[in-house]
Amino acid sequence: MKKSIILSLLCAAIINADCIKKEDIVSCYNGGLAWQDNEDINKKSLSWDNALKYCHNLAGGDWRLPNINELLSITDIEGNNNNPSLKDGFTQRVNGKFWSSTTSAKDENRAWFIDFTDGSDGTTNKTDKFLVRCVK
């Protein structure tokens, strides 16, 4: 009886977890996405075009730059994690602005980003250099 209760509690904890890391990939259950979570996160400050190419060429295949909604899905908007404002499960917890693949509807030379320092978002010139976290 005790074993089944403990097993049930453990399963419930796993099912309710937002994101779980295995090796250099974090899998998030809201959206069913797998996120890059290795040391490259700290080192890749790229223009928007180069960020798209970097994700496309990332080893393991099927990687891409996330759209703004996907990037928002890993932002801790409830304020439990500040500086960086990133959901639990990620070990590469980096402050800074991260590119999304979403181009601004008002200006095709601008794209959306999330600033994980505080969870804010905005658009900027695609030639600016921001951090990159790929998704598949």
Long-range contacts (C-beta under 8 A, 24 or more apart in sequence): 17-88, 17-89, 18-87, 18-88, 18-89, 19-74, 19-87, 19-88, 19-89, 19-90, 20-89, 21-89, 21-90, 21-91, 26-89, 26-90, 28-73, 28-74, 28-87, 28-89, 30-73, 31-70, 31-73, 33-66, 33-70, 33-73, 33-135, 33-136, 34-135, 34-136, 35-66, 35-74, 35-90, 35-133, 35-134, 35-135, 36-63, 36-133, 36-134, 36-135, 37-90, 37-91, 37-92, 37-133, 38-92, 39-92, 40-132, 41-92, 41-94, 41-131, 41-132, 41-133, 42-92, 42-94, 42-131, 44-131, 44-132, 45-129, 45-130, 45-131, 46-99, 46-129, 46-130, 46-132, 47-126, 47-127, 47-128, 47-129, 48-99, 48-111, 48-126, 48-127, 48-128, 48-130, 49-126, 51-99, 51-130, 51-132, 52-101, 54-132, 54-134, 55-132, 55-134, 55-135, 58-134, 60-136, 61-136, 62-136, 63-134, 63-135, 63-136, 64-101, 64-134, 64-135, 64-136, 65-99, 65-100, 65-101, 65-132, 65-134, 65-135, 66-100, 66-101, 66-133, 66-134, 66-135, 67-100, 67-101, 67-102, 68-100, 68-101, 68-102, 68-112, 68-114, 68-121, 69-102, 70-100, 70-135, 71-98, 71-100, 71-112, 71-114, 71-133, 72-114, 72-121, 75-114, 75-116, 75-119, 76-119, 77-119, 82-118, 82-119, 83-117, 83-118, 84-116, 84-117, 85-116, 85-117, 85-118, 85-119, 86-116, 94-131, 96-130, 96-131, 97-124, 97-130, 97-131, 98-130, 98-131, 98-132, 98-133, 99-130, 99-131, 99-132
